[in-house]
């Protein structure tokens, strides 16, 4: 198994709909093809662990601004942790959701893993046999 970050990084930096993303995909597949050229009788499977959706740093919803009364804890004790359910925030298409106090460099991304969108949950499997 090999993790190749070129495609994921291009998606985050430029968006999965960008020419840079398409070029990263082509480059990666070309490099895999070149690397397995000498392997005879070996099957190589190529897949991705997830997809991405296009987002914009200009379309960020800060949850602590939109819902200041939300009980968002910095740290909680084990008794409270046992009683709380998991929280999932699924932003609207093309948007990101963040906490202003927890803002990170990911806000600059043009592509993101964000939830249950088909573009993120579907992936591909390719077989390469030389």
C-alpha positions as CSV (number, residue, x, y, z in Angstrom):
1,X,0.0,0.0,0.0
2,X,1.3,3.5,-0.9
3,X,-0.2,6.8,0.0
4,X,0.4,9.5,-2.7
5,X,-0.5,13.0,-1.5
6,X,-0.1,14.9,-4.8
7,X,-3.8,14.6,-5.8
8,X,-5.2,15.4,-2.4
9,X,-2.9,18.4,-2.0
10,X,-3.9,19.8,-5.4
11,X,-7.5,19.3,-4.5
12,X,-7.1,21.2,-1.2
13,X,-5.1,24.0,-2.7
14,X,-6.9,24.5,-6.0
15,X,-10.2,22.7,-5.8
16,X,-11.2,19.3,-7.3
17,X,-12.7,21.1,-10.3
18,X,-9.5,22.9,-11.2
19,X,-7.0,22.4,-14.1
20,X,-4.3,21.9,-11.4
21,X,-6.2,19.0,-9.9
22,X,-6.7,17.4,-13.3
23,X,-2.9,17.8,-14.0
24,X,-2.0,16.2,-10.6
25,X,-4.3,13.2,-11.4
26,X,-2.6,12.8,-14.9
27,X,0.9,13.2,-13.5
28,X,0.2,10.7,-10.7
29,X,-1.2,8.1,-13.1
30,X,1.7,8.6,-15.5
31,X,4.2,8.1,-12.7
32,X,2.4,4.9,-11.5
33,X,2.4,3.6,-15.1
34,X,6.2,4.3,-15.4
35,X,6.9,2.7,-12.0
36,X,5.2,-0.6,-12.9
37,X,6.5,-0.8,-16.5
38,X,8.9,-3.6,-15.6
39,X,6.5,-5.6,-13.5
40,X,5.3,-8.5,-15.5
41,X,2.3,-10.5,-14.2
42,X,1.6,-8.1,-11.4
43,X,-1.7,-6.5,-10.8
44,X,-1.7,-3.0,-9.3
45,X,-4.9,-1.6,-7.9
46,X,-5.3,2.2,-7.7
47,X,-8.0,3.8,-5.6
48,X,-8.7,6.8,-3.4
49,X,-9.8,6.8,0.2
50,X,-12.3,9.7,-0.4
51,X,-13.1,12.5,-2.7
52,X,-13.4,16.3,-2.2
53,X,-15.9,19.1,-2.9
54,X,-15.2,22.6,-4.1
55,X,-15.3,25.2,-1.4
56,X,-14.2,28.8,-1.1
57,X,-12.3,30.7,1.6
58,X,-14.8,33.6,1.0
59,X,-17.7,31.4,2.0
60,X,-17.0,30.4,5.6
61,X,-19.7,30.2,8.2
62,X,-18.4,30.8,11.7
63,X,-20.6,28.7,14.0
64,X,-19.7,30.8,17.1
65,X,-20.9,33.9,15.3
66,X,-24.1,32.3,14.0
67,X,-25.0,30.5,17.2
68,X,-23.1,32.2,20.1
69,X,-25.2,30.4,22.7
70,X,-24.1,27.0,21.5
71,X,-22.4,25.0,24.2
72,X,-19.1,24.5,22.5
73,X,-16.5,23.3,25.1
74,X,-12.8,23.6,25.0
75,X,-12.4,20.7,27.3
76,X,-15.0,18.4,29.1
77,X,-14.8,15.9,31.9
78,X,-15.3,12.2,31.4
79,X,-18.8,12.1,33.0
80,X,-20.1,14.8,30.6
81,X,-18.3,13.2,27.6
82,X,-20.1,9.9,28.4
83,X,-23.5,11.7,28.2
84,X,-23.0,13.9,25.2
85,X,-23.8,12.7,21.7
86,X,-21.4,13.3,18.8
87,X,-22.0,16.5,16.8
88,X,-21.7,16.7,13.1
89,X,-21.9,19.9,11.1
90,X,-22.6,19.5,7.4
91,X,-22.2,22.9,5.7
92,X,-24.3,23.9,2.7
93,X,-22.8,23.2,-0.7
94,X,-19.7,25.2,-1.5
95,X,-19.4,26.5,2.1
96,X,-17.2,25.7,5.0
97,X,-18.1,25.7,8.7
98,X,-15.5,26.7,11.4
99,X,-15.2,28.1,14.9
100,X,-13.6,31.5,14.8
101,X,-11.6,30.7,17.9
102,X,-10.3,27.5,16.3
103,X,-9.6,29.0,12.9
104,X,-6.8,27.1,11.1
105,X,-4.9,27.3,7.8
106,X,-7.5,25.0,6.3
107,X,-9.7,28.0,5.7
108,X,-7.6,28.8,2.6
109,X,-8.6,25.5,1.0
110,X,-10.4,25.4,-2.3
111,X,-11.3,21.7,-1.9
112,X,-12.4,20.0,1.3
113,X,-13.6,16.8,2.8
114,X,-16.8,17.9,4.4
115,X,-19.5,15.3,4.7
116,X,-21.9,13.2,2.9
117,X,-21.7,14.7,-0.6
118,X,-21.6,12.0,-3.3
119,X,-18.4,13.6,-4.7
120,X,-16.7,12.9,-1.4
121,X,-18.2,9.5,-0.5
122,X,-17.7,7.9,-4.0
123,X,-14.3,6.8,-5.2
124,X,-12.8,4.8,-8.0
125,X,-10.9,1.5,-8.4
126,X,-8.6,0.9,-11.3
127,X,-6.7,-2.2,-12.2
128,X,-3.4,-2.0,-13.9
129,X,-1.9,-5.3,-15.1
130,X,1.4,-5.4,-17.0
